[in-house]
Amino acid sequence: MANTTTDASGWIAGLLQTADSFYPTGAYAHSFGLEGLVQSGAVRDRATLQAFIIGQALPALARTDLPIAAHAWAAAGDPPDWDRLRTLCFLGAAVRGSRELREASESIGHQRIALAARLHGGVAAEFARRAREEGWPASQGLAAAIEGRANGAPCEAVLVGAVYSTAAGLVAAAIKLLRLGQNAAQAILREALSGAPALVASALAVGPVDIGSYNPWWDIASSRHETADGRLFIS
């Protein structure tokens, strides 16, 4: 009988490594459209930030990156379905509503894939080679799936990790953009993470043809951010 505690310890440790702020993905340089929303006044305090993350950002995640990650995790099995993974790469890029958000996701995604290839080899290394040689975009959701496969993590754990990374990234950016203390930030993050099981369940029910989210308010703020006079974040 397999030692399930030991087996789980391996992939849990891997997920903790990829979720740590010390892991060099470049995500710290992005606000993922939040700075544009702050500049417009739409997000201006703890209450509006919390409403945005829980009411807008995470539901959108459950319609885009999470189902993409779920389908990519399945496609990256043994043997990998490379045609399906290629399709998901381009779908991951297409669901972004603005250039900044698309480029941010791809930059972070490719960095994560490169790190996974270097640390684990295997499917991550082969994916990195094909993406580089054939010009595949690699969104954050798809990168999370490849990382998860390389770490031996189950699909649901990979998706929960993606929820954490998204929520934590937005809260970390908000600390720099708003009058928001560490305690308040952790309270918002805790509430966001309490909804992770429902978000994952929702994402697992989304088929490939139904992947996508429409939020012009967020997209317009991100597009305006591209030409803002001053910016703290790249996106």
C-alpha positions as CSV (number, residue, x, y, z in Angstrom):
1,M,0.0,0.0,0.0
2,A,1.3,3.5,-0.9
3,N,2.2,5.9,1.9
4,T,-0.4,8.6,1.0
5,T,0.9,11.0,3.6
6,T,4.4,10.9,2.1
7,D,3.0,11.1,-1.4
8,A,0.8,14.2,-0.5
9,S,3.7,15.8,1.2
10,G,5.7,15.9,-2.0
11,W,3.1,17.8,-4.1
12,I,2.0,20.0,-1.2
13,A,5.6,21.1,-0.8
14,G,5.8,21.8,-4.5
15,L,2.6,23.9,-4.5
16,L,3.8,25.9,-1.5
17,Q,7.0,26.6,-3.4
18,T,5.2,27.9,-6.5
19,A,2.8,30.0,-4.4
20,D,5.5,31.7,-2.3
21,S,6.3,35.4,-3.0
22,F,10.0,34.3,-3.1
23,Y,9.3,32.2,-6.3
24,P,10.6,34.4,-9.2
25,T,7.7,34.8,-11.6
26,G,7.6,38.6,-11.9
27,A,4.0,38.7,-10.6
28,Y,4.9,41.4,-8.0
29,A,5.2,43.9,-10.9
30,H,1.6,43.5,-12.0
31,S,-1.7,44.6,-10.5
32,F,-3.8,42.8,-13.2
33,G,-5.9,45.9,-13.9
34,L,-6.4,46.9,-10.2
35,E,-4.3,50.0,-10.6
36,G,-6.5,51.2,-13.4
37,L,-9.6,50.6,-11.3
38,V,-8.0,52.6,-8.4
39,Q,-7.1,55.4,-10.8
40,S,-10.7,55.6,-12.0
41,G,-12.0,55.7,-8.4
42,A,-13.9,52.5,-8.8
43,V,-11.8,50.8,-6.2
44,R,-10.9,53.2,-3.4
45,D,-11.0,51.5,0.0
46,R,-11.3,48.2,1.8
47,A,-15.0,47.7,1.0
48,T,-14.7,48.4,-2.7
49,L,-11.6,46.3,-3.0
50,Q,-13.3,43.4,-1.2
51,A,-16.3,43.7,-3.5
52,F,-14.0,43.7,-6.6
53,I,-12.0,40.6,-5.6
54,I,-14.9,38.5,-4.4
55,G,-17.6,39.8,-6.7
56,Q,-15.7,40.3,-9.9
57,A,-12.1,38.9,-10.0
58,L,-12.7,35.5,-8.6
59,P,-15.9,34.7,-10.4
60,A,-14.1,35.7,-13.7
61,L,-11.3,33.4,-12.7
62,A,-13.7,30.5,-12.4
63,R,-14.8,31.1,-16.0
64,T,-11.4,31.5,-17.5
65,D,-8.1,30.5,-15.9
66,L,-9.5,27.8,-13.6
67,P,-11.3,25.8,-16.3
68,I,-8.4,26.3,-18.7
69,A,-6.1,24.9,-16.0
70,A,-8.5,21.9,-15.4
71,H,-8.6,21.0,-19.0
72,A,-4.8,21.5,-19.4
73,W,-4.1,19.3,-16.4
74,A,-6.2,16.5,-18.0
75,A,-4.4,17.0,-21.3
76,A,-1.0,16.9,-19.7
77,G,-1.4,13.3,-18.6
78,D,0.6,10.3,-19.8
79,P,0.8,10.6,-22.7
80,P,0.2,14.4,-23.1
81,D,-2.3,15.5,-25.7
82,W,-0.2,18.2,-27.3
83,D,-2.8,19.3,-29.9
84,R,-5.3,19.9,-27.1
85,L,-2.6,21.8,-25.0
86,R,-1.8,24.0,-28.0
87,T,-5.5,24.9,-28.4
88,L,-5.8,25.7,-24.7
89,C,-2.7,28.0,-25.0
90,F,-4.3,30.1,-27.6
91,L,-7.7,30.1,-25.8
92,G,-6.0,31.3,-22.6
93,A,-4.6,34.3,-24.5
94,A,-7.9,35.0,-26.3
95,V,-10.0,35.3,-23.1
96,R,-8.0,38.4,-21.9
97,G,-9.9,41.6,-22.5
98,S,-7.0,44.0,-22.9
99,R,-3.4,43.9,-24.2
100,E,-1.9,44.6,-20.8
101,L,-3.8,41.8,-19.1
102,R,-2.9,39.4,-21.9
103,E,0.8,40.3,-21.9
104,A,0.9,40.1,-18.1
105,S,-0.6,36.6,-18.0
106,E,1.7,35.4,-20.8
107,S,4.9,36.8,-19.2
108,I,4.2,35.2,-15.9
109,G,3.0,32.0,-17.5
110,H,6.2,31.6,-19.6
111,Q,8.4,32.4,-16.6
112,R,6.6,29.7,-14.5
113,I,6.9,27.2,-17.3
114,A,10.6,27.9,-17.7
115,L,11.1,27.4,-14.0
116,A,9.1,24.2,-14.0
117,A,11.1,22.9,-16.9
118,R,14.4,23.6,-15.1
119,L,13.3,22.2,-11.8
120,H,11.3,19.2,-12.9
121,G,12.0,18.4,-16.6
122,G,9.6,15.9,-18.0
123,V,6.3,17.2,-19.3
124,A,7.2,20.8,-18.3
125,A,10.5,20.7,-20.3
126,E,8.7,19.3,-23.4
127,F,5.9,21.8,-23.1
128,A,8.5,24.7,-22.8
129,R,10.3,23.4,-25.9
130,R,7.2,23.2,-28.0
131,A,5.9,26.6,-26.8
132,R,9.2,28.2,-27.6
133,E,9.6,26.6,-31.0
134,E,6.0,27.0,-32.1
135,G,5.1,30.3,-30.5
136,W,2.5,29.1,-28.1
137,P,1.2,31.7,-25.6
138,A,1.1,30.3,-22.0
139,S,-1.4,31.9,-19.7
140,Q,-1.1,31.7,-15.9
141,G,-3.8,29.1,-15.7
142,L,-2.2,26.8,-18.2
143,A,1.2,27.3,-16.5
144,A,-0.4,26.3,-13.2
145,A,-1.6,23.0,-14.8
146,I,1.8,22.2,-16.2
147,E,3.5,23.0,-12.8
148,G,0.9,20.9,-11.1
149,R,1.5,17.9,-13.3
150,A,5.3,18.3,-12.8
151,N,4.8,18.3,-9.1
152,G,2.4,15.4,-9.1
153,A,-0.5,17.5,-7.6
154,P,-4.1,16.6,-8.2
155,C,-6.3,18.8,-10.3
156,E,-8.4,20.3,-7.5
157,A,-5.2,21.2,-5.5
158,V,-3.8,23.0,-8.6
159,L,-7.0,25.0,-9.0
160,V,-7.1,26.0,-5.3
161,G,-3.5,27.1,-5.7
162,A,-4.5,29.3,-8.6
163,V,-7.3,30.9,-6.5
164,Y,-4.8,31.7,-3.8
165,S,-2.2,33.2,-6.3
166,T,-4.9,35.4,-7.9
167,A,-6.4,36.7,-4.6
168,A,-3.0,37.1,-2.9
169,G,-1.6,39.0,-5.9
170,L,-4.5,41.4,-6.0
171,V,-4.3,42.0,-2.2
172,A,-0.5,42.5,-2.3
173,A,-0.9,45.1,-5.1
174,A,-3.7,46.8,-3.1
175,I,-1.5,47.3,-0.1
176,K,0.7,49.5,-2.4
177,L,-2.2,51.3,-4.0
178,L,-4.6,52.0,-1.1
179,R,-4.6,52.8,2.6
180,L,-4.8,49.1,3.6
181,G,-3.0,47.5,6.5
182,Q,-1.7,44.0,6.8
183,N,-4.5,42.9,9.1
184,A,-7.2,44.1,6.8
185,A,-5.4,42.6,3.8
186,Q,-5.3,39.2,5.5
187,A,-9.0,39.5,6.4
188,I,-9.9,40.1,2.8
189,L,-7.7,37.2,1.6
190,R,-9.2,34.9,4.2
191,E,-12.7,35.7,2.9
192,A,-11.7,35.2,-0.7
193,L,-10.1,31.8,0.1
194,S,-13.2,30.6,1.9
195,G,-15.0,30.6,-1.4
196,A,-12.3,28.5,-3.1
197,P,-14.2,25.1,-2.9
198,A,-17.2,26.6,-4.7
199,L,-15.0,28.3,-7.3
200,V,-13.2,25.1,-8.1
201,A,-16.5,23.1,-8.3
202,S,-17.9,25.8,-10.7
203,A,-14.8,25.8,-12.8
204,L,-14.7,22.0,-13.2
205,A,-18.2,22.2,-14.7
206,V,-17.2,24.6,-17.5
207,G,-16.7,22.9,-20.8
208,P,-14.1,24.2,-23.4
209,V,-16.7,26.0,-25.5
210,D,-18.1,27.8,-22.5
211,I,-14.8,29.3,-21.3
212,G,-14.8,33.1,-21.2
213,S,-15.8,36.1,-19.1
214,Y,-17.2,39.5,-20.1
215,N,-16.4,42.5,-17.9
216,P,-16.0,45.7,-19.9
217,W,-15.7,47.8,-16.7
218,W,-12.5,46.0,-15.8
219,D,-11.2,45.8,-19.4
220,I,-11.7,49.6,-20.0
221,A,-9.9,50.4,-16.8
222,S,-7.0,48.2,-17.9
223,S,-6.9,49.7,-21.3
224,R,-6.8,53.2,-19.9
225,H,-3.9,52.2,-17.6
226,E,-1.8,51.5,-20.7
227,T,-1.6,55.2,-21.5
228,A,-1.8,56.6,-17.9
229,D,0.6,59.5,-17.1
230,G,2.0,57.6,-14.1
231,R,2.0,53.9,-13.2
232,L,3.3,51.9,-10.3
233,F,2.6,48.5,-12.0
234,I,3.2,47.2,-15.5
235,S,-0.5,46.1,-15.7
